[in-house]
Amino acid sequence: MLARRVTAAAAEMPFARSLGEIRAIGPGVLEVAGLSSGLRLASLVEITTARGAELAEVIRLDHDVAHCKLYNVRASVALDDPVHTRGEIVYHPHESWRGRIIDALARPADGGSGLLRGERPLRLVSSPPAAMARQIVSKGLGTGVRAVDFFTPLCFGQRIGVFAGSGVGKSTLLSMFARAAAFDSVIVALVGERGREVREFVEHTLGAAAATAITVLATGDESAMMRRLAPQLATSLAEHFRDLGQNVLLIMDSVTRYAHACREVALAAGEPPVARGYPPSVFSDLPQLLERAGPGVDGQGTITGIYSVLVDGDDHNDPVADAVRGTLDGHIVLDRAIAEQGRYPAVNLLSSLSRLSQRVWTPDQAKAVQELRKLVARFENTRDLRAMGGHAPGADPELDRAIDVVPRLYRVLAQQVSDPPSDDPFREIAVALSGSL
């Protein structure tokens, strides 16, 4: 084992390293002289400081200076500190990583022992499988969440977004997805989370699922580089297990904070903002990350991606939400008005959509869902009319039917984290609505 580790480390370590120095220190960016000719965008450099070595990434190159951004926001760097070139980061995942919480550089973040090193090297950035080589998504899966499995069913290899404002219950819904027994591996990326909530999310919200999941963590107080790196590492880990033939669930909370980190890096590199403060590169970074999830080639497994999207100010048409919605295979919308009524999960049944639902439903199931969706629309569109006393029973038979059915439907769709997962949502809903349809 020692020989293998030494051999692998020697292969990753450059034979010779160029030496430069810090020429200027700005807010969030360093200027390094003496290395420009030997660097590329996204190259890594190592800075020798009075307190130890610090890692930084090249975000912009000029003829005589490289602009670098530190991974450690609390690093103490000084002018003339020596800077060396550094090889790319290579990870070596191991089965023992399950149940662990790691940071974006694959270091333990749970206070546990060091991570074991696996045999297969894993690089951070990879290309998705070729479009014509991918498997066709066709096999449905059960998440255990009735509202989702009935109205927006998912398939193995599908990518779907959970769109919600803050405090509407998206993290709780994601934890309910993590309990699904259909997956061989679960990877969770917590990006920009409050440090206070991390332990609560892992121990209470994820619960038993945390014992088998690999959680990649980058809290809100960490640098933009770490918050940008964490989703990439989580996706690389999902690809690693997919290549082993496993069905992987990749949960990312949230892709919006990943976009915020990309924006911060791009602005530091001098890119102009074009859409509500977002530079153009953000909208190319998003599909590059999201497209890596999905089905693998024949003989491989799948990555089912569930991405939470934090809509700023409850605006579901902000640039990030709009870009992500157009890339994914569906969206689950959580509505603050529904949450205020105490109905959880606060899924807006009319606004949510799965683009692959027809591959899951039978013709009879599709007909039943369409009929219930129509009744829900009728019920919601007449709320104000009924509140003002503008409806008399018997005047509109279809509305009478909606008034009878929809409240019972809402009751059966209500589900807490402590409730057992749903095994057969169509049967459970049929029993609850027996005699109404």
C-alpha positions, 0 to 999 in steps of 0.5 A: 500500500505504501509503495502504491501511494508513493508511486501515485504521488510521484506521478502527480507531482511535477518533475520541476516547478517554476518559481514566481512571487506575489507582486500585488494583493487586491481584494479577492485576487493576487497578482503573481509575477514570473509564472505567466509563460508556464501557466494556463487558465485554471492552473494551480499554484502553491504559495509559501507563506509564513503560516504554511502552503496555500493553494490558489487558482489562475483565473486570468493571465496577462503577458507578465502577471497571473491573476490568482484566487485563493482557496482559503479565504483566511490565508495570510499572504504577503508581498514577495511570498514565493509561488510555485506551479502545482499539478492538478488535484487528483482524488482517489475515492474509496468505499469507506468515504460513505457516511463521511463529510468532506470539504471541496479538497476531499479533506475530512470535515466531520472531525473523523480520521483521515480518508483512505485512498482508493485505487482509481484516480479521479480528476475534477473536470471531465466531459459528459458521455457523448450524446449518441452513446448515452443510454436512453432514459426509460426506467421509472423510480420511486422517491417515496414522496407521494406528490412527486411520484404521482404528479412529477414522476422521475426516471433513473438518469433524469435531472430535475430542479427543485425551485423555491425561495428561502424557508419554503422547505426545499432542504427537507424535500431533498432529504426525503429524496435521499431516503429513496432505497432505489439507489446504490450510492448517494452524493450530497453537495451542500454549497453555501450553507449556513455553518449552524445548519450543517450538522442539523441537516446531516444528523436530523434531516438526512437521518439514516441516509447520512450513514451511506451518503458522501456529503461534500461541504462548502459553507457560506463563509468559505471562499468562492473557489471552495464553493465553486469546487464542491459541486464539481467534486460531488459530480466527479464522485457521482461519475466515479460510482456511475462508471462502476455500474451503480445507480447514483443519486446526486443531490445539490443544495444549491446550484444558485450558490454555485452560480454566485461563486462562479459570478464572484470568480468571473468578476474578479477576473474582469468579466463584465456583468450582463444579466442582473450582475451575472457575467456571461461565463456563468451561463456556460458554467451551469450547463457544463456542470449539469450535463455531466449528470444523467445516464452513462454509456451502455454498461455503466450506471446512471446519475439521477441529479436533483438540484435545488434552485434558490430563487431570489426574491421568489422570482422564478424567472431570475437569470439563474433559475431560467438557465437551469430550468432550460437545461434540466429534465423537469422542475418541482416548484415549491410555493410560499403560499402553500407553505404558509397554509401548512401543507408540506411538501409545498409542491405547486402541482400546477407549475411542476413538470417532469419531462419524462413522466409519460415514460413512467405512467400507464395510459390509465395513470396518465388519464387520472393525473390529468383529471386531478390536475384539472380539478386542482386548477379549477379549485385554485382558480375559484378561491376568491370567488368562493371566499366572496360567496359567489358559488352556490352548490349545484350551479357548477357540477364540475366545481362542486366535484373539485370542492369535494375532491381537492381538499382530500387530495391535499390531505393525502399528499401531505407528508413529513420527514418522519412519515414512512416513504410512500410505496404506491402513491396511486393506490394510496390516493385512490383509497383516499378519494374512493367514491369521488372519481 
